[in-house]
Amino acid sequence: NDSSAVDVLDNLVKLCPTCHRALTPGRASKDLQLEIIQKQLSSRPEVLNFVNSMNKTATSAQEYVYSVLK
């Protein structure tokens, strides 16, 4: 919710256009979306660290990202 915390280049991950479209809610299966999310979380340690710092729930980082897709 704090755009100053998330709108930082270090917190961004690159997605190809196909994966970007697939992460739009309802455009791909949940399994595919979770697979894409997991690959991004595994891409760099700082990505997972950032997600974990934003995740205030008991869910996994992967499930947290999936739950906040807009």
Predicted model as a PDB file, atoms N, CA, C, CB and O in Angstrom, pLDDT in the B-factor column:
MODEL        1                                                                  
ATOM      1  N   ASN A   1       0.809  -1.205   0.000  1.00 53.00           N  
ATOM      2  CA  ASN A   1       0.000   0.000   0.000  1.00 53.00           C  
ATOM      3  C   ASN A   1       0.848   1.264   0.000  1.00 53.00           C  
ATOM      4  CB  ASN A   1      -0.918   0.001   1.191  1.00 53.00           C  
ATOM      5  O   ASN A   1       0.377   2.325  -0.407  1.00 53.00           O  
ATOM      6  N   ASP A   2       2.069   1.164   0.443  1.00 57.00           N  
ATOM      7  CA  ASP A   2       2.973   2.322   0.466  1.00 57.00           C  
ATOM      8  C   ASP A   2       3.759   2.350  -0.831  1.00 57.00           C  
ATOM      9  CB  ASP A   2       3.936   2.271   1.696  1.00 57.00           C  
ATOM     10  O   ASP A   2       4.749   1.633  -0.974  1.00 57.00           O  
ATOM     11  N   SER A   3       3.326   3.173  -1.779  1.00 58.00           N  
ATOM     12  CA  SER A   3       3.967   3.191  -3.096  1.00 58.00           C  
ATOM     13  C   SER A   3       5.420   3.617  -3.023  1.00 58.00           C  
ATOM     14  CB  SER A   3       3.218   4.111  -4.028  1.00 58.00           C  
ATOM     15  O   SER A   3       6.205   3.239  -3.893  1.00 58.00           O  
ATOM     16  N   SER A   4       5.809   4.390  -2.020  1.00 59.00           N  
ATOM     17  CA  SER A   4       7.211   4.783  -1.907  1.00 59.00           C  
ATOM     18  C   SER A   4       8.087   3.574  -1.586  1.00 59.00           C  
ATOM     19  CB  SER A   4       7.381   5.866  -0.828  1.00 59.00           C  
ATOM     20  O   SER A   4       9.280   3.585  -1.889  1.00 59.00           O  
ATOM     21  N   ALA A   5       7.522   2.539  -0.983  1.00 62.00           N  
ATOM     22  CA  ALA A   5       8.287   1.339  -0.654  1.00 62.00           C  
ATOM     23  C   ALA A   5       8.365   0.365  -1.821  1.00 62.00           C  
ATOM     24  CB  ALA A   5       7.675   0.650   0.543  1.00 62.00           C  
ATOM     25  O   ALA A   5       9.336  -0.382  -1.937  1.00 62.00           O  
ATOM     26  N   VAL A   6       7.368   0.363  -2.676  1.00 63.00           N  
ATOM     27  CA  VAL A   6       7.343  -0.626  -3.753  1.00 63.00           C  
ATOM     28  C   VAL A   6       7.777  -0.076  -5.104  1.00 63.00           C  
ATOM     29  CB  VAL A   6       5.971  -1.194  -3.878  1.00 63.00           C  
ATOM     30  O   VAL A   6       8.224  -0.844  -5.955  1.00 63.00           O  
ATOM     31  N   ASP A   7       7.662   1.201  -5.323  1.00 66.00           N  
ATOM     32  CA  ASP A   7       8.028   1.781  -6.603  1.00 66.00           C  
ATOM     33  C   ASP A   7       9.506   2.159  -6.644  1.00 66.00           C  
ATOM     34  CB  ASP A   7       7.168   3.000  -6.890  1.00 66.00           C  
ATOM     35  O   ASP A   7       9.867   3.311  -6.886  1.00 66.00           O  
ATOM     36  N   VAL A   8      10.336   1.173  -6.404  1.00 68.00           N  
ATOM     37  CA  VAL A   8      11.779   1.350  -6.388  1.00 68.00           C  
ATOM     38  C   VAL A   8      12.356   0.339  -7.372  1.00 68.00           C  
ATOM     39  CB  VAL A   8      12.379   1.163  -4.936  1.00 68.00           C  
ATOM     40  O   VAL A   8      11.949  -0.823  -7.378  1.00 68.00           O  
ATOM     41  N   LEU A   9      13.297   0.770  -8.200  1.00 70.00           N  
ATOM     42  CA  LEU A   9      13.838  -0.124  -9.212  1.00 70.00           C  
ATOM     43  C   LEU A   9      14.355  -1.437  -8.646  1.00 70.00           C  
ATOM     44  CB  LEU A   9      14.934   0.561  -9.948  1.00 70.00           C  
ATOM     45  O   LEU A   9      14.223  -2.477  -9.290  1.00 70.00           O  
ATOM     46  N   ASP A  10      14.937  -1.410  -7.465  1.00 66.00           N  
ATOM     47  CA  ASP A  10      15.463  -2.637  -6.868  1.00 66.00           C  
ATOM     48  C   ASP A  10      14.368  -3.643  -6.526  1.00 66.00           C  
ATOM     49  CB  ASP A  10      16.248  -2.305  -5.623  1.00 66.00           C  
ATOM     50  O   ASP A  10      14.661  -4.820  -6.317  1.00 66.00           O  
ATOM     51  N   ASN A  11      13.123  -3.203  -6.467  1.00 66.00           N  
ATOM     52  CA  ASN A  11      12.019  -4.088  -6.110  1.00 66.00           C  
ATOM     53  C   ASN A  11      11.274  -4.628  -7.325  1.00 66.00           C  
ATOM     54  CB  ASN A  11      11.055  -3.362  -5.214  1.00 66.00           C  
ATOM     55  O   ASN A  11      10.275  -5.332  -7.176  1.00 66.00           O  
ATOM     56  N   LEU A  12      11.744  -4.308  -8.507  1.00 78.00           N  
ATOM     57  CA  LEU A  12      11.065  -4.736  -9.725  1.00 78.00           C  
ATOM     58  C   LEU A  12      11.692  -5.998 -10.290  1.00 78.00           C  
ATOM     59  CB  LEU A  12      11.093  -3.628 -10.767  1.00 78.00           C  
ATOM     60  O   LEU A  12      12.884  -6.245 -10.107  1.00 78.00           O  
ATOM     61  N   VAL A  13      10.893  -6.785 -10.970  1.00 84.00           N  
ATOM     62  CA  VAL A  13      11.394  -7.942 -11.703  1.00 84.00           C  
ATOM     63  C   VAL A  13      10.944  -7.789 -13.149  1.00 84.00           C  
ATOM     64  CB  VAL A  13      10.882  -9.296 -11.078  1.00 84.00           C  
ATOM     65  O   VAL A  13       9.881  -7.235 -13.431  1.00 84.00           O  
ATOM     66  N   LYS A  14      11.761  -8.283 -14.046  1.00 88.00           N  
ATOM     67  CA  LYS A  14      11.423  -8.221 -15.461  1.00 88.00           C  
ATOM     68  C   LYS A  14      10.547  -9.406 -15.828  1.00 88.00           C  
ATOM     69  CB  LYS A  14      12.694  -8.195 -16.332  1.00 88.00           C  
ATOM     70  O   LYS A  14      10.786 -10.537 -15.406  1.00 88.00           O  
ATOM     71  N   LEU A  15       9.533  -9.119 -16.621  1.00 91.00           N  
ATOM     72  CA  LEU A  15       8.664 -10.162 -17.148  1.00 91.00           C  
ATOM     73  C   LEU A  15       8.563  -9.981 -18.654  1.00 91.00           C  
ATOM     74  CB  LEU A  15       7.253 -10.120 -16.480  1.00 91.00           C  
ATOM     75  O   LEU A  15       8.467  -8.856 -19.145  1.00 91.00           O  
ATOM     76  N   CYS A  16       8.585 -11.077 -19.380  1.00 93.00           N  
ATOM     77  CA  CYS A  16       8.326 -10.987 -20.810  1.00 93.00           C  
ATOM     78  C   CYS A  16       6.835 -10.654 -20.981  1.00 93.00           C  
ATOM     79  CB  CYS A  16       8.717 -12.331 -21.560  1.00 93.00           C  
ATOM     80  O   CYS A  16       6.052 -10.863 -20.054  1.00 93.00           O  
ATOM     81  N   PRO A  17       6.445 -10.151 -22.128  1.00 94.00           N  
ATOM     82  CA  PRO A  17       5.029  -9.794 -22.330  1.00 94.00           C  
ATOM     83  C   PRO A  17       4.071 -10.964 -22.099  1.00 94.00           C  
ATOM     84  CB  PRO A  17       4.833  -9.262 -23.734  1.00 94.00           C  
ATOM     85  O   PRO A  17       2.964 -10.772 -21.595  1.00 94.00           O  
ATOM     86  N   THR A  18       4.494 -12.169 -22.466  1.00 95.00           N  
ATOM     87  CA  THR A  18       3.623 -13.334 -22.290  1.00 95.00           C  
ATOM     88  C   THR A  18       3.370 -13.616 -20.816  1.00 95.00           C  
ATOM     89  CB  THR A  18       4.238 -14.566 -22.958  1.00 95.00           C  
ATOM     90  O   THR A  18       2.231 -13.853 -20.415  1.00 95.00           O  
ATOM     91  N   CYS A  19       4.434 -13.590 -20.003  1.00 95.00           N  
ATOM     92  CA  CYS A  19       4.263 -13.826 -18.560  1.00 95.00           C  
ATOM     93  C   CYS A  19       3.490 -12.690 -17.914  1.00 95.00           C  
ATOM     94  CB  CYS A  19       5.627 -13.989 -17.871  1.00 95.00           C  
ATOM     95  O   CYS A  19       2.690 -12.919 -17.007  1.00 95.00           O  
ATOM     96  N   HIS A  20       3.721 -11.476 -18.370  1.00 93.00           N  
ATOM     97  CA  HIS A  20       2.991 -10.329 -17.819  1.00 93.00           C  
ATOM     98  C   HIS A  20       1.500 -10.507 -18.046  1.00 93.00           C  
ATOM     99  CB  HIS A  20       3.477  -9.006 -18.455  1.00 93.00           C  
ATOM    100  O   HIS A  20       0.699 -10.306 -17.133  1.00 93.00           O  
ATOM    101  N   ARG A  21       1.126 -10.886 -19.266  1.00 94.00           N  
ATOM    102  CA  ARG A  21      -0.293 -11.124 -19.560  1.00 94.00           C  
ATOM    103  C   ARG A  21      -0.824 -12.290 -18.737  1.00 94.00           C  
ATOM    104  CB  ARG A  21      -0.498 -11.400 -21.061  1.00 94.00           C  
ATOM    105  O   ARG A  21      -1.946 -12.231 -18.234  1.00 94.00           O  
ATOM    106  N   ALA A  22      -0.030 -13.350 -18.595  1.00 96.00           N  
ATOM    107  CA  ALA A  22      -0.477 -14.541 -17.859  1.00 96.00           C  
ATOM    108  C   ALA A  22      -0.746 -14.228 -16.392  1.00 96.00           C  
ATOM    109  CB  ALA A  22       0.568 -15.653 -17.967  1.00 96.00           C  
ATOM    110  O   ALA A  22      -1.559 -14.900 -15.757  1.00 96.00           O  
ATOM    111  N   LEU A  23      -0.076 -13.221 -15.849  1.00 94.00           N  
ATOM    112  CA  LEU A  23      -0.283 -12.869 -14.437  1.00 94.00           C  
ATOM    113  C   LEU A  23      -1.461 -11.935 -14.216  1.00 94.00           C  
ATOM    114  CB  LEU A  23       0.961 -12.231 -13.883  1.00 94.00           C  
ATOM    115  O   LEU A  23      -1.743 -11.552 -13.081  1.00 94.00           O  
ATOM    116  N   THR A  24      -2.150 -11.566 -15.281  1.00 93.00           N  
ATOM    117  CA  THR A  24      -3.387 -10.813 -15.146  1.00 93.00           C  
ATOM    118  C   THR A  24      -4.453 -11.775 -14.613  1.00 93.00           C  
ATOM    119  CB  THR A  24      -3.824 -10.166 -16.519  1.00 93.00           C  
ATOM    120  O   THR A  24      -4.646 -12.848 -15.184  1.00 93.00           O  
ATOM    121  N   PRO A  25      -5.141 -11.416 -13.540  1.00 89.00           N  
ATOM    122  CA  PRO A  25      -6.142 -12.336 -12.973  1.00 89.00           C  
ATOM    123  C   PRO A  25      -7.116 -12.852 -14.027  1.00 89.00           C  
ATOM    124  CB  PRO A  25      -6.918 -11.642 -11.859  1.00 89.00           C  
ATOM    125  O   PRO A  25      -7.681 -12.090 -14.811  1.00 89.00           O  
ATOM    126  N   GLY A  26      -7.295 -14.176 -14.019  1.00 89.00           N  
ATOM    127  CA  GLY A  26      -8.249 -14.800 -14.922  1.00 89.00           C  
ATOM    128  C   GLY A  26      -7.719 -15.109 -16.309  1.00 89.00           C  
ATOM    129  O   GLY A  26      -8.434 -15.705 -17.114  1.00 89.00           O  
ATOM    130  N   ARG A  27      -6.475 -14.719 -16.616  1.00 93.00           N  
ATOM    131  CA  ARG A  27      -5.950 -14.944 -17.967  1.00 93.00           C  
ATOM    132  C   ARG A  27      -5.227 -16.264 -18.112  1.00 93.00           C  
ATOM    133  CB  ARG A  27      -5.024 -13.834 -18.347  1.00 93.00           C  
ATOM    134  O   ARG A  27      -5.047 -16.739 -19.233  1.00 93.00           O  
ATOM    135  N   ALA A  28      -4.809 -16.866 -17.028  1.00 96.00           N  
ATOM    136  CA  ALA A  28      -4.108 -18.147 -17.073  1.00 96.00           C  
ATOM    137  C   ALA A  28      -4.527 -18.952 -15.850  1.00 96.00           C  
ATOM    138  CB  ALA A  28      -2.549 -17.950 -17.118  1.00 96.00           C  
ATOM    139  O   ALA A  28      -5.122 -18.428 -14.909  1.00 96.00           O  
ATOM    140  N   SER A  29      -4.202 -20.226 -15.892  1.00 95.00           N  
ATOM    141  CA  SER A  29      -4.555 -21.084 -14.756  1.00 95.00           C  
ATOM    142  C   SER A  29      -3.756 -20.678 -13.524  1.00 95.00           C  
ATOM    143  CB  SER A  29      -4.303 -22.574 -15.093  1.00 95.00           C  
ATOM    144  O   SER A  29      -2.680 -20.089 -13.629  1.00 95.00           O  
ATOM    145  N   LYS A  30      -4.292 -20.999 -12.376  1.00 95.00           N  
ATOM    146  CA  LYS A  30      -3.604 -20.698 -11.124  1.00 95.00           C  
ATOM    147  C   LYS A  30      -2.247 -21.395 -11.093  1.00 95.00           C  
ATOM    148  CB  LYS A  30      -4.462 -21.130  -9.911  1.00 95.00           C  
ATOM    149  O   LYS A  30      -1.262 -20.819 -10.632  1.00 95.00           O  
ATOM    150  N   ASP A  31      -2.193 -22.635 -11.583  1.00 96.00           N  
ATOM    151  CA  ASP A  31      -0.922 -23.374 -11.588  1.00 96.00           C  
ATOM    152  C   ASP A  31       0.148 -22.652 -12.404  1.00 96.00           C  
ATOM    153  CB  ASP A  31      -1.131 -24.786 -12.145  1.00 96.00           C  
ATOM    154  O   ASP A  31       1.298 -22.559 -11.975  1.00 96.00           O  
ATOM    155  N   LEU A  32      -0.221 -22.147 -13.566  1.00 97.00           N  
ATOM    156  CA  LEU A  32       0.740 -21.415 -14.397  1.00 97.00           C  
ATOM    157  C   LEU A  32       1.158 -20.123 -13.711  1.00 97.00           C  
ATOM    158  CB  LEU A  32       0.142 -21.112 -15.784  1.00 97.00           C  
ATOM    159  O   LEU A  32       2.340 -19.779 -13.707  1.00 97.00           O  
ATOM    160  N   GLN A  33       0.215 -19.414 -13.140  1.00 96.00           N  
ATOM    161  CA  GLN A  33       0.548 -18.178 -12.448  1.00 96.00           C  
ATOM    162  C   GLN A  33       1.489 -18.440 -11.273  1.00 96.00           C  
ATOM    163  CB  GLN A  33      -0.722 -17.485 -11.963  1.00 96.00           C  
ATOM    164  O   GLN A  33       2.448 -17.696 -11.073  1.00 96.00           O  
ATOM    165  N   LEU A  34       1.224 -19.481 -10.503  1.00 96.00           N  
ATOM    166  CA  LEU A  34       2.095 -19.820  -9.377  1.00 96.00           C  
ATOM    167  C   LEU A  34       3.487 -20.229  -9.855  1.00 96.00           C  
ATOM    168  CB  LEU A  34       1.473 -20.947  -8.546  1.00 96.00           C  
ATOM    169  O   LEU A  34       4.483 -19.926  -9.197  1.00 96.00           O  
ATOM    170  N   GLU A  35       3.558 -20.908 -10.985  1.00 97.00           N  
ATOM    171  CA  GLU A  35       4.861 -21.293 -11.545  1.00 97.00           C  
ATOM    172  C   GLU A  35       5.675 -20.056 -11.940  1.00 97.00           C  
ATOM    173  CB  GLU A  35       4.668 -22.214 -12.771  1.00 97.00           C  
ATOM    174  O   GLU A  35       6.868 -19.980 -11.648  1.00 97.00           O  
ATOM    175  N   ILE A  36       5.041 -19.100 -12.595  1.00 96.00           N  
ATOM    176  CA  ILE A  36       5.720 -17.859 -12.984  1.00 96.00           C  
ATOM    177  C   ILE A  36       6.186 -17.105 -11.747  1.00 96.00           C  
ATOM    178  CB  ILE A  36       4.789 -16.967 -13.836  1.00 96.00           C  
ATOM    179  O   ILE A  36       7.316 -16.620 -11.693  1.00 96.00           O  
ATOM    180  N   ILE A  37       5.314 -17.009 -10.760  1.00 96.00           N  
ATOM    181  CA  ILE A  37       5.662 -16.311  -9.518  1.00 96.00           C  
ATOM    182  C   ILE A  37       6.856 -16.981  -8.848  1.00 96.00           C  
ATOM    183  CB  ILE A  37       4.457 -16.280  -8.553  1.00 96.00           C  
ATOM    184  O   ILE A  37       7.783 -16.302  -8.405  1.00 96.00           O  
ATOM    185  N   GLN A  38       6.837 -18.309  -8.772  1.00 96.00           N  
ATOM    186  CA  GLN A  38       7.934 -19.024  -8.122  1.00 96.00           C  
ATOM    187  C   GLN A  38       9.257 -18.795  -8.845  1.00 96.00           C  
ATOM    188  CB  GLN A  38       7.627 -20.516  -8.059  1.00 96.00           C  
ATOM    189  O   GLN A  38      10.295 -18.636  -8.203  1.00 96.00           O  
ATOM    190  N   LYS A  39       9.225 -18.777 -10.163  1.00 95.00           N  
ATOM    191  CA  LYS A  39      10.448 -18.524 -10.930  1.00 95.00           C  
ATOM    192  C   LYS A  39      10.992 -17.133 -10.637  1.00 95.00           C  
ATOM    193  CB  LYS A  39      10.184 -18.682 -12.436  1.00 95.00           C  
ATOM    194  O   LYS A  39      12.205 -16.949 -10.539  1.00 95.00           O  
ATOM    195  N   GLN A  40      10.117 -16.164 -10.499  1.00 94.00           N  
ATOM    196  CA  GLN A  40      10.571 -14.812 -10.189  1.00 94.00           C  
ATOM    197  C   GLN A  40      11.110 -14.726  -8.766  1.00 94.00           C  
ATOM    198  CB  GLN A  40       9.434 -13.812 -10.380  1.00 94.00           C  
ATOM    199  O   GLN A  40      12.108 -14.048  -8.522  1.00 94.00           O  
ATOM    200  N   LEU A  41      10.465 -15.398  -7.834  1.00 94.00           N  
ATOM    201  CA  LEU A  41      10.948 -15.394  -6.449  1.00 94.00           C  
ATOM    202  C   LEU A  41      12.312 -16.061  -6.339  1.00 94.00           C  
ATOM    203  CB  LEU A  41       9.946 -16.101  -5.531  1.00 94.00           C  
ATOM    204  O   LEU A  41      13.110 -15.710  -5.470  1.00 94.00           O  
ATOM    205  N   SER A  42      12.577 -17.013  -7.209  1.00 94.00           N  
ATOM    206  CA  SER A  42      13.859 -17.727  -7.199  1.00 94.00           C  
ATOM    207  C   SER A  42      14.940 -17.017  -8.006  1.00 94.00           C  
ATOM    208  CB  SER A  42      13.670 -19.125  -7.736  1.00 94.00           C  
ATOM    209  O   SER A  42      16.107 -17.406  -7.960  1.00 94.00           O  
ATOM    210  N   SER A  43      14.559 -15.987  -8.739  1.00 90.00           N  
ATOM    211  CA  SER A  43      15.505 -15.354  -9.661  1.00 90.00           C  
ATOM    212  C   SER A  43      16.633 -14.602  -8.963  1.00 90.00           C  
ATOM    213  CB  SER A  43      14.771 -14.410 -10.560  1.00 90.00           C  
ATOM    214  O   SER A  43      17.774 -14.619  -9.426  1.00 90.00           O  
ATOM    215  N   ARG A  44      16.320 -13.949  -7.861  1.00 86.00           N  
ATOM    216  CA  ARG A  44      17.325 -13.177  -7.104  1.00 86.00           C  
ATOM    217  C   ARG A  44      16.913 -13.196  -5.648  1.00 86.00           C  
ATOM    218  CB  ARG A  44      17.456 -11.694  -7.636  1.00 86.00           C  
ATOM    219  O   ARG A  44      15.728 -13.065  -5.342  1.00 86.00           O  
ATOM    220  N   PRO A  45      17.869 -13.356  -4.742  1.00 89.00           N  
ATOM    221  CA  PRO A  45      17.523 -13.397  -3.309  1.00 89.00           C  
ATOM    222  C   PRO A  45      16.791 -12.148  -2.840  1.00 89.00           C  
ATOM    223  CB  PRO A  45      18.777 -13.579  -2.479  1.00 89.00           C  
ATOM    224  O   PRO A  45      15.914 -12.238  -1.980  1.00 89.00           O  
ATOM    225  N   GLU A  46      17.129 -10.993  -3.383  1.00 87.00           N  
ATOM    226  CA  GLU A  46      16.483  -9.763  -2.928  1.00 87.00           C  
ATOM    227  C   GLU A  46      14.997  -9.709  -3.289  1.00 87.00           C  
ATOM    228  CB  GLU A  46      17.192  -8.564  -3.518  1.00 87.00           C  
ATOM    229  O   GLU A  46      14.223  -9.022  -2.622  1.00 87.00           O  
ATOM    230  N   VAL A  47      14.597 -10.425  -4.332  1.00 89.00           N  
ATOM    231  CA  VAL A  47      13.177 -10.473  -4.698  1.00 89.00           C  
ATOM    232  C   VAL A  47      12.400 -11.182  -3.592  1.00 89.00           C  
ATOM    233  CB  VAL A  47      12.973 -11.196  -6.067  1.00 89.00           C  
ATOM    234  O   VAL A  47      11.387 -10.675  -3.110  1.00 89.00           O  
ATOM    235  N   LEU A  48      12.879 -12.347  -3.201  1.00 91.00           N  
ATOM    236  CA  LEU A  48      12.213 -13.089  -2.132  1.00 91.00           C  
ATOM    237  C   LEU A  48      12.263 -12.314  -0.818  1.00 91.00           C  
ATOM    238  CB  LEU A  48      12.858 -14.471  -1.956  1.00 91.00           C  
ATOM    239  O   LEU A  48      11.275 -12.286  -0.084  1.00 91.00           O  
ATOM    240  N   ASN A  49      13.381 -11.695  -0.514  1.00 90.00           N  
ATOM    241  CA  ASN A  49      13.494 -10.901   0.715  1.00 90.00           C  
ATOM    242  C   ASN A  49      12.491  -9.757   0.728  1.00 90.00           C  
ATOM    243  CB  ASN A  49      14.913 -10.350   0.869  1.00 90.00           C  
ATOM    244  O   ASN A  49      11.869  -9.484   1.755  1.00 90.00           O  
ATOM    245  N   PHE A  50      12.332  -9.088  -0.409  1.00 88.00           N  
ATOM    246  CA  PHE A  50      11.372  -7.988  -0.484  1.00 88.00           C  
ATOM    247  C   PHE A  50       9.947  -8.490  -0.269  1.00 88.00           C  
ATOM    248  CB  PHE A  50      11.482  -7.273  -1.837  1.00 88.00           C  
ATOM    249  O   PHE A  50       9.189  -7.899   0.499  1.00 88.00           O  
ATOM    250  N   VAL A  51       9.584  -9.570  -0.940  1.00 91.00           N  
ATOM    251  CA  VAL A  51       8.229 -10.112  -0.779  1.00 91.00           C  
ATOM    252  C   VAL A  51       8.000 -10.523   0.667  1.00 91.00           C  
ATOM    253  CB  VAL A  51       8.002 -11.319  -1.722  1.00 91.00           C  
ATOM    254  O   VAL A  51       6.942 -10.249   1.233  1.00 91.00           O  
ATOM    255  N   ASN A  52       8.980 -11.174   1.261  1.00 93.00           N  
ATOM    256  CA  ASN A  52       8.827 -11.585   2.657  1.00 93.00           C  
ATOM    257  C   ASN A  52       8.671 -10.385   3.582  1.00 93.00           C  
ATOM    258  CB  ASN A  52      10.022 -12.422   3.094  1.00 93.00           C  
ATOM    259  O   ASN A  52       7.968 -10.466   4.589  1.00 93.00           O  
ATOM    260  N   SER A  53       9.319  -9.275   3.249  1.00 90.00           N  
ATOM    261  CA  SER A  53       9.178  -8.083   4.099  1.00 90.00           C  
ATOM    262  C   SER A  53       7.792  -7.453   3.970  1.00 90.00           C  
ATOM    263  CB  SER A  53      10.250  -7.049   3.740  1.00 90.00           C  
ATOM    264  O   SER A  53       7.329  -6.790   4.898  1.00 90.00           O  
ATOM    265  N   MET A  54       7.132  -7.650   2.843  1.00 89.00           N  
ATOM    266  CA  MET A  54       5.789  -7.111   2.627  1.00 89.00           C  
ATOM    267  C   MET A  54       4.699  -8.061   3.123  1.00 89.00           C  
ATOM    268  CB  MET A  54       5.580  -6.817   1.150  1.00 89.00           C  
ATOM    269  O   MET A  54       3.585  -7.632   3.420  1.00 89.00           O  
ATOM    270  N   ASN A  55       5.021  -9.336   3.210  1.00 93.00           N  
ATOM    271  CA  ASN A  55       4.053 -10.367   3.566  1.00 93.00           C  
ATOM    272  C   ASN A  55       3.858 -10.401   5.079  1.00 93.00           C  
ATOM    273  CB  ASN A  55       4.510 -11.747   3.049  1.00 93.00           C  
ATOM    274  O   ASN A  55       4.736 -10.859   5.810  1.00 93.00           O  
ATOM    275  N   LYS A  56       2.731  -9.927   5.540  1.00 91.00           N  
ATOM    276  CA  LYS A  56       2.423  -9.907   6.977  1.00 91.00           C  
ATOM    277  C   LYS A  56       1.474 -11.042   7.357  1.00 91.00           C  
ATOM    278  CB  LYS A  56       1.805  -8.556   7.372  1.00 91.00           C  
ATOM    279  O   LYS A  56       0.889 -11.041   8.440  1.00 91.00           O  
ATOM    280  N   THR A  57       1.333 -12.004   6.457  1.00 90.00           N  
ATOM    281  CA  THR A  57       0.435 -13.133   6.705  1.00 90.00           C  
ATOM    282  C   THR A  57       1.252 -14.392   6.921  1.00 90.00           C  
ATOM    283  CB  THR A  57      -0.557 -13.324   5.533  1.00 90.00           C  
ATOM    284  O   THR A  57       2.479 -14.371   6.822  1.00 90.00           O  
ATOM    285  N   ALA A  58       0.580 -15.468   7.212  1.00 89.00           N  
ATOM    286  CA  ALA A  58       1.252 -16.744   7.430  1.00 89.00           C  
ATOM    287  C   ALA A  58       1.386 -17.534   6.131  1.00 89.00           C  
ATOM    288  CB  ALA A  58       0.495 -17.567   8.465  1.00 89.00           C  
ATOM    289  O   ALA A  58       1.807 -18.691   6.155  1.00 89.00           O  
ATOM    290  N   THR A  59       1.033 -16.924   4.993  1.00 91.00           N  
ATOM    291  CA  THR A  59       1.093 -17.634   3.722  1.00 91.00           C  
ATOM    292  C   THR A  59       2.515 -17.632   3.168  1.00 91.00           C  
ATOM    293  CB  THR A  59       0.128 -17.007   2.711  1.00 91.00           C  
ATOM    294  O   THR A  59       3.357 -16.831   3.574  1.00 91.00           O  
ATOM    295  N   SER A  60       2.759 -18.541   2.238  1.00 96.00           N  
ATOM    296  CA  SER A  60       4.062 -18.575   1.575  1.00 96.00           C  
ATOM    297  C   SER A  60       4.210 -17.324   0.713  1.00 96.00           C  
ATOM    298  CB  SER A  60       4.222 -19.869   0.711  1.00 96.00           C  
ATOM    299  O   SER A  60       3.223 -16.670   0.379  1.00 96.00           O  
ATOM    300  N   ALA A  61       5.437 -17.005   0.361  1.00 96.00           N  
ATOM    301  CA  ALA A  61       5.691 -15.844  -0.499  1.00 96.00           C  
ATOM    302  C   ALA A  61       4.962 -16.004  -1.828  1.00 96.00           C  
ATOM    303  CB  ALA A  61       7.210 -15.660  -0.738  1.00 96.00           C  
ATOM    304  O   ALA A  61       4.388 -15.050  -2.354  1.00 96.00           O  
ATOM    305  N   GLN A  62       4.991 -17.209  -2.358  1.00 96.00           N  
ATOM    306  CA  GLN A  62       4.331 -17.488  -3.636  1.00 96.00           C  
ATOM    307  C   GLN A  62       2.820 -17.232  -3.537  1.00 96.00           C  
ATOM    308  CB  GLN A  62       4.597 -18.948  -4.071  1.00 96.00           C  
ATOM    309  O   GLN A  62       2.245 -16.561  -4.394  1.00 96.00           O  
ATOM    310  N   GLU A  63       2.194 -17.760  -2.504  1.00 95.00           N  
ATOM    311  CA  GLU A  63       0.749 -17.555  -2.317  1.00 95.00           C  
ATOM    312  C   GLU A  63       0.429 -16.090  -2.033  1.00 95.00           C  
ATOM    313  CB  GLU A  63       0.227 -18.435  -1.167  1.00 95.00           C  
ATOM    314  O   GLU A  63      -0.609 -15.584  -2.461  1.00 95.00           O  
ATOM    315  N   TYR A  64       1.316 -15.412  -1.316  1.00 94.00           N  
ATOM    316  CA  TYR A  64       1.098 -13.997  -1.028  1.00 94.00           C  
ATOM    317  C   TYR A  64       1.082 -13.183  -2.325  1.00 94.00           C  
ATOM    318  CB  TYR A  64       2.190 -13.465  -0.072  1.00 94.00           C  
ATOM    319  O   TYR A  64       0.174 -12.381  -2.543  1.00 94.00           O  
ATOM    320  N   VAL A  65       2.071 -13.387  -3.174  1.00 94.00           N  
ATOM    321  CA  VAL A  65       2.111 -12.652  -4.436  1.00 94.00           C  
ATOM    322  C   VAL A  65       0.868 -12.958  -5.260  1.00 94.00           C  
ATOM    323  CB  VAL A  65       3.384 -13.004  -5.233  1.00 94.00           C  
ATOM    324  O   VAL A  65       0.253 -12.054  -5.824  1.00 94.00           O  
ATOM    325  N   TYR A  66       0.500 -14.235  -5.327  1.00 94.00           N  
ATOM    326  CA  TYR A  66      -0.701 -14.617  -6.072  1.00 94.00           C  
ATOM    327  C   TYR A  66      -1.939 -13.899  -5.533  1.00 94.00           C  
ATOM    328  CB  TYR A  66      -0.906 -16.136  -6.008  1.00 94.00           C  
ATOM    329  O   TYR A  66      -2.800 -13.471  -6.301  1.00 94.00           O  
ATOM    330  N   SER A  67      -2.022 -13.771  -4.208  1.00 92.00           N  
ATOM    331  CA  SER A  67      -3.211 -13.155  -3.596  1.00 92.00           C  
ATOM    332  C   SER A  67      -3.310 -11.658  -3.875  1.00 92.00           C  
ATOM    333  CB  SER A  67      -3.200 -13.386  -2.095  1.00 92.00           C  
ATOM    334  O   SER A  67      -4.402 -11.093  -3.824  1.00 92.00           O  
ATOM    335  N   VAL A  68      -2.193 -11.017  -4.167  1.00 90.00           N  
ATOM    336  CA  VAL A  68      -2.233  -9.561  -4.379  1.00 90.00           C  
ATOM    337  C   VAL A  68      -2.151  -9.169  -5.851  1.00 90.00           C  
ATOM    338  CB  VAL A  68      -1.100  -8.901  -3.625  1.00 90.00           C  
ATOM    339  O   VAL A  68      -2.002  -7.988  -6.162  1.00 90.00           O  
ATOM    340  N   LEU A  69      -2.246 -10.135  -6.762  1.00 88.00           N  
ATOM    341  CA  LEU A  69      -2.276  -9.797  -8.183  1.00 88.00           C  
ATOM    342  C   LEU A  69      -3.499  -8.934  -8.455  1.00 88.00           C  
ATOM    343  CB  LEU A  69      -2.294 -11.080  -9.068  1.00 88.00           C  
ATOM    344  O   LEU A  69      -4.591  -9.208  -7.958  1.00 88.00           O  
ATOM    345  N   LYS A  70      -3.305  -7.901  -9.241  1.00 75.00           N  
ATOM    346  CA  LYS A  70      -4.420  -6.999  -9.564  1.00 75.00           C  
ATOM    347  C   LYS A  70      -4.710  -7.037 -11.035  1.00 75.00           C  
ATOM    348  CB  LYS A  70      -4.116  -5.567  -9.130  1.00 75.00           C  
ATOM    349  O   LYS A  70      -5.615  -6.347 -11.503  1.00 75.00           O  
TER     350      LYS A  70                                                      
ENDMDL                                                                          
END                                                                             
